[in-house]
Amino acid sequence: MRRAGAGFLSGEFIKGIDNKMRYFRPLRVGAYRLLASSLEEHVDRDILYLCMESPTVWEDVFRIEGMSTQRLSARLDEACMRAFGGINGRTR
């Protein structure tokens, strides 16, 4: 049973197409956008990662069209190179 004023954290879950229990997608996207905008003040936006979310959620949160596994991997790799440089002294 919900408590009055409990808000987002007491929200109801739905079963996603992947059979995982999640908040309704518009609520998740809104929460992720809020969190991302706060974190972007302190870290490179490209290192932010939404574990276990679909490419469409990624696109909605970060407003990136055409997200794919390959594009995500490249995005994270490039952010790591900017942050840490080459591995063992090697650069790209």
N, C-alpha and C positions, 0 to 999 in steps of 0.2 A: 504494500500500500504506500502511495506517495505521501510525503509530508508537505504541508503547505509551505511554499516559498523555497523548497529544496532545489528547484531549477534543473539545470542540465544534468547534473550528476545523478539525479534520481529518475532520469528519463527511461522510457521503455525501449527495449531492444527489439530488433526484427531479425529474422533469419535471412542472411544474404544469399545470393545465388551460389556462393561457395560454401554454404551451410554454416558459416560463422555467425555468431550472434553479434550484432553491431547496432550502433545508433543509426537512425534514419539518415540516409546519405546527405541531405541538405544540412542537417545538424552537424555531421562530421566535417563537412567541407567548411562550414562557418567557423567551427572550433579550430580546425587546422589553419585556416587563414589568419585568425586572430593570433594563434601561437606563432606562426611563421613571421608575421609582421613584427611581433615583439622580439623574436630571436634574430631577425635580420638586422636589428640595430647593433648586434654584437658579433655576428658571424657571417661568413660568406653564404649567401642564399643557396648556392649550389650544393652545399654540404648537407642541407636539410633533406631528410629521408623519411618517407612515409611507409613504414614496414607493413607488409601484408595488404596494401591498398592497390586498387586497380589503376591502370593507366588513365582511365577517365577521371578518377578522383584526383590523381596527380595533375592532370590538365586543368581541372576546375580550381584546385587550390593555388597552383603556381601560374595559372593562365598561360600554359605552354601547350601549343597544338602539336599533335602527332607524337605524343610520348610513346616510346617503345622500350623494351628491355635494353636494346642496344644503345638507344639514345640516353637512357637513364645511366647506364654503365659509363658511357663516355662523359656525361655530365659530372658524375662523381669522381671519375679518374682525373678530369681536368681540374676540379676543385682541390683534390689532394695534391696535385702537382703545384698548383698556385700556393697552397698552404705550406707544403713540406719540401718542395723541390724534388730533385731526383733521388732515387734510392741508391744507397752506397756511393753517393757523390756523383752519380750519373744524372744528367738532365735529358729531357726530351729532345 
